[in-house]
Amino acid sequence: MNTVVAKAAPPGSTIGVVTPGSPAESRAQIQRAIRRQEEHGYRVKLAAGALERQDWHAGSPETRSRDLQDAFGIRRSTPS
């Protein structure tokens, strides 16, 4: 099996941070990670629900779905 390694995004690129599964351990942990990426020249966009918690998940299914779709630029249809 061949391993494929993607090229790194160039500095100035935007990195989206979403939590579609388990919640982040702490706000401080996320802030450190964001700061580290910004120090390397990246812009960081934190998803609206990235710091939410619902039981052992990172927010409601609707919030997690919305955040993931927003990160990939997927347009959602609105219910009538």
C-alpha positions as a Markdown table, in Angstrom:
| # | Residue | x | y | z |
|---|---|---|---|---|
| 1 | Met | 0.0 | 0.0 | 0.0 |
| 2 | Asn | 1.3 | 3.5 | -0.9 |
| 3 | Thr | 1.0 | 6.2 | 1.6 |
| 4 | Val | -0.1 | 9.6 | 0.2 |
| 5 | Val | 0.9 | 12.7 | 2.1 |
| 6 | Ala | -0.9 | 15.9 | 1.2 |
| 7 | Lys | 1.0 | 19.1 | 0.8 |
| 8 | Ala | 0.8 | 21.5 | 3.8 |
| 9 | Ala | -1.5 | 24.4 | 3.3 |
| 10 | Pro | 0.5 | 27.6 | 2.7 |
| 11 | Pro | 0.7 | 30.2 | 5.4 |
| 12 | Gly | -2.2 | 32.6 | 5.2 |
| 13 | Ser | -4.6 | 29.8 | 4.6 |
| 14 | Thr | -7.6 | 29.4 | 6.9 |
| 15 | Ile | -7.9 | 26.3 | 9.1 |
| 16 | Gly | -11.4 | 25.4 | 10.4 |
| 17 | Val | -11.7 | 23.9 | 13.8 |
| 18 | Val | -14.8 | 21.7 | 14.3 |
| 19 | Thr | -15.7 | 19.1 | 17.0 |
| 20 | Pro | -18.0 | 16.7 | 15.2 |
| 21 | Gly | -17.5 | 13.9 | 17.8 |
| 22 | Ser | -16.3 | 14.3 | 21.4 |
| 23 | Pro | -16.1 | 17.8 | 22.9 |
| 24 | Ala | -12.8 | 19.6 | 23.3 |
| 25 | Glu | -11.1 | 18.9 | 26.7 |
| 26 | Ser | -11.0 | 22.6 | 27.6 |
| 27 | Arg | -11.3 | 26.1 | 26.2 |
| 28 | Ala | -7.6 | 26.7 | 27.2 |
| 29 | Gln | -6.5 | 23.7 | 25.2 |
| 30 | Ile | -8.3 | 25.0 | 22.1 |
| 31 | Gln | -6.9 | 28.5 | 22.6 |
| 32 | Arg | -3.4 | 27.1 | 22.8 |
| 33 | Ala | -3.9 | 25.2 | 19.6 |
| 34 | Ile | -5.3 | 28.2 | 17.8 |
| 35 | Arg | -2.4 | 30.4 | 19.0 |
| 36 | Arg | 0.1 | 27.8 | 17.8 |
| 37 | Gln | -1.5 | 27.8 | 14.3 |
| 38 | Glu | -1.6 | 31.5 | 14.1 |
| 39 | Glu | 2.1 | 31.7 | 15.1 |
| 40 | His | 2.7 | 29.6 | 12.0 |
| 41 | Gly | 0.9 | 32.1 | 9.8 |
| 42 | Tyr | -2.5 | 30.5 | 9.5 |
| 43 | Arg | -5.9 | 32.1 | 10.1 |
| 44 | Val | -8.1 | 30.0 | 12.3 |
| 45 | Lys | -11.9 | 29.9 | 12.3 |
| 46 | Leu | -13.5 | 28.2 | 15.3 |
| 47 | Ala | -16.9 | 26.6 | 14.6 |
| 48 | Ala | -19.8 | 28.2 | 16.4 |
| 49 | Gly | -20.5 | 25.1 | 18.4 |
| 50 | Ala | -16.9 | 23.9 | 18.8 |
| 51 | Leu | -17.0 | 24.4 | 22.6 |
| 52 | Glu | -20.5 | 23.0 | 23.2 |
| 53 | Arg | -21.2 | 19.9 | 25.3 |
| 54 | Gln | -24.2 | 17.6 | 25.2 |
| 55 | Asp | -23.6 | 14.5 | 27.3 |
| 56 | Trp | -20.4 | 13.0 | 25.8 |
| 57 | His | -20.8 | 14.7 | 22.5 |
| 58 | Ala | -19.7 | 18.2 | 21.3 |
| 59 | Gly | -23.2 | 19.7 | 21.1 |
| 60 | Ser | -26.4 | 18.5 | 19.6 |
| 61 | Pro | -26.4 | 16.5 | 16.4 |
| 62 | Glu | -27.9 | 19.5 | 14.6 |
| 63 | Thr | -25.1 | 21.8 | 15.9 |
| 64 | Arg | -22.3 | 19.3 | 15.0 |
| 65 | Ser | -23.8 | 18.8 | 11.5 |
| 66 | Arg | -24.2 | 22.5 | 10.9 |
| 67 | Asp | -20.6 | 23.2 | 12.0 |
| 68 | Leu | -19.2 | 20.5 | 9.8 |
| 69 | Gln | -21.2 | 21.6 | 6.7 |
| 70 | Asp | -20.2 | 25.2 | 7.4 |
| 71 | Ala | -16.5 | 24.2 | 7.5 |
| 72 | Phe | -16.7 | 22.6 | 4.1 |
| 73 | Gly | -18.9 | 25.3 | 2.6 |
| 74 | Ile | -21.9 | 23.0 | 2.1 |
| 75 | Arg | -25.1 | 24.9 | 1.6 |
| 76 | Arg | -28.0 | 23.6 | 3.6 |
| 77 | Ser | -31.6 | 23.8 | 2.5 |
| 78 | Thr | -33.9 | 25.4 | 5.0 |
| 79 | Pro | -37.1 | 23.6 | 6.1 |
| 80 | Ser | -40.3 | 25.0 | 4.6 |
